Amino acid sequence: GETWCVGFMLKGSGDEKGSVEFSENTCMLVSQLSSCNTTVANLDSFQKTEAIDSCHMSSVYAFANPSSARNDPTNANNKQCATEFAAGFYSSEVHWSSLLVDYTTLRVDADEHKYATLVNGSSFLEFGEACDCAGPQSMLGEAIIDLRGSPFQVAGPSSCSAETSGSEAVTCSQWVTDGYAVGVSLSCQEYNQYCVLRCGGESGCCRLST
């Protein structure tokens, strides 16, 4: 079935923004950069187009700096997190050297790991994911999205924060919390091309919402 998911939009001459329907998977949304905001390299120098399926084309963008998703193991060897700690989940860190952008919907599949490298731990985290088990609203997990030099920026506000006192879910821009006593903070710079998300709690995670 179809879901609404957040994703990317390509640079253009205007400031228009929007949301596009897309089927399956969690994605991330970027919006258009206006031409006066930044100098963008020739697309042909870092773009390769390939087919996703009969309805969508994708473009692979190799970026100068990797984006990353990193959990934090601090205090995670406790009762509710001990099993995942022992399995290496809270030590996991993943880097993306390139992103596969659906050129029709301008979205990125958060669970796409074709251009990802597991640099620590045991789990290929989702793009934009951050978790810890350090304590209430601890926010030691970190996701970095670095789109500088590309025609993309992360859609939505340049900053947000939220926290929970229990197991309820709250949102911060394109992210949703999961777990108990979770804190989340997003800070973006350089026209939303460089964003840092921090998240964690008592078994607290943040992931891109569907």
Solvent accessible surface area in square Angstrom, and as a share of the most:
residue,aa,sasa,rsa
1,G,101,0.97
2,E,119,0.53
3,T,56,0.33
4,W,152,0.53
5,C,4,0.02
6,V,33,0.19
7,G,0,0.00
8,F,0,0.00
9,M,17,0.08
10,L,30,0.15
11,K,51,0.22
12,G,23,0.22
13,S,106,0.68
14,G,23,0.22
15,D,109,0.56
16,E,102,0.46
17,K,129,0.55
18,G,37,0.35
19,S,75,0.48
20,V,59,0.34
21,E,82,0.37
22,F,26,0.11
23,S,45,0.29
24,E,105,0.47
25,N,82,0.42
26,T,23,0.14
27,C,0,0.00
28,M,0,0.00
29,L,22,0.11
30,V,0,0.00
31,S,1,0.00
32,Q,34,0.15
33,L,0,0.00
34,S,13,0.08
35,S,72,0.47
36,C,119,0.71
37,N,48,0.25
38,T,40,0.23
39,T,129,0.75
40,V,35,0.20
41,A,53,0.41
42,N,105,0.54
43,L,57,0.28
44,D,122,0.63
45,S,86,0.55
46,F,34,0.14
47,Q,44,0.20
48,K,118,0.50
49,T,73,0.43
50,E,49,0.22
51,A,71,0.55
52,I,78,0.40
53,D,72,0.37
54,S,118,0.76
55,C,97,0.58
56,H,32,0.14
57,M,86,0.38
58,S,0,0.00
59,S,0,0.00
60,V,12,0.07
61,Y,0,0.00
62,A,56,0.44
63,F,26,0.11
64,A,93,0.72
65,N,62,0.32
66,P,68,0.43
67,S,2,0.01
68,S,16,0.10
69,A,0,0.00
70,R,70,0.25
71,N,3,0.02
72,D,22,0.11
73,P,54,0.34
74,T,62,0.36
75,N,96,0.49
76,A,0,0.00
77,N,105,0.54
78,N,53,0.27
79,K,194,0.82
80,Q,102,0.45
81,C,1,0.01
82,A,36,0.28
83,T,115,0.67
84,E,81,0.36
85,F,69,0.29
86,A,86,0.67
87,A,65,0.50
88,G,15,0.14
89,F,28,0.12
90,Y,3,0.01
91,S,36,0.23
92,S,0,0.00
93,E,39,0.18
94,V,0,0.00
95,H,56,0.25
96,W,7,0.03
97,S,68,0.44
98,S,10,0.07
99,L,5,0.03
100,L,30,0.15
101,V,0,0.00
102,D,3,0.02
103,Y,80,0.30
104,T,85,0.49
105,T,8,0.04
106,L,28,0.14
107,R,3,0.01
108,V,4,0.02
109,D,38,0.20
110,A,0,0.00
111,D,81,0.42
112,E,50,0.23
113,H,45,0.20
114,K,126,0.53
115,Y,50,0.19
116,A,16,0.13
117,T,81,0.47
118,L,55,0.28
119,V,71,0.41
120,N,82,0.42
121,G,34,0.32
122,S,62,0.40
123,S,33,0.21
124,F,100,0.42
125,L,4,0.02
126,E,43,0.19
127,F,2,0.01
128,G,1,0.01
129,E,6,0.02
130,A,0,0.00
131,C,0,0.00
132,D,0,0.00
133,C,3,0.02
134,A,20,0.15
135,G,15,0.14
136,P,79,0.50
137,Q,54,0.24
138,S,32,0.21
139,M,64,0.29
140,L,72,0.36
141,G,0,0.00
142,E,29,0.13
143,A,1,0.01
144,I,38,0.19
145,I,3,0.01
146,D,4,0.02
147,L,0,0.00
148,R,80,0.29
149,G,47,0.45
150,S,1,0.00
151,P,2,0.01
152,F,0,0.00
153,Q,19,0.09
154,V,2,0.01
155,A,5,0.04
156,G,36,0.35
157,P,68,0.43
158,S,59,0.38
159,S,68,0.44
160,C,33,0.20
161,S,85,0.55
162,A,27,0.21
163,E,116,0.52
164,T,4,0.02
165,S,95,0.61
166,G,14,0.13
167,S,89,0.57
168,E,88,0.39
169,A,68,0.53
170,V,41,0.24
171,T,90,0.52
172,C,4,0.02
173,S,39,0.25
174,Q,9,0.04
175,W,2,0.01
176,V,43,0.24
177,T,5,0.03
178,D,82,0.43
179,G,22,0.21
180,Y,106,0.40
181,A,5,0.04
182,V,1,0.00
183,G,1,0.01
184,V,2,0.01
185,S,37,0.24
186,L,3,0.01
187,S,50,0.32
188,C,14,0.09
189,Q,109,0.48
190,E,92,0.41
191,Y,118,0.45
192,N,16,0.08
193,Q,8,0.04
194,Y,52,0.20
195,C,1,0.01
196,V,17,0.10
197,L,2,0.01
198,R,109,0.40
199,C,0,0.00
200,G,0,0.00
201,G,0,0.00
202,E,47,0.21
203,S,36,0.23
204,G,0,0.00
205,C,10,0.06
206,C,0,0.00
207,R,64,0.23
208,L,6,0.03
209,S,26,0.17
210,T,102,0.59
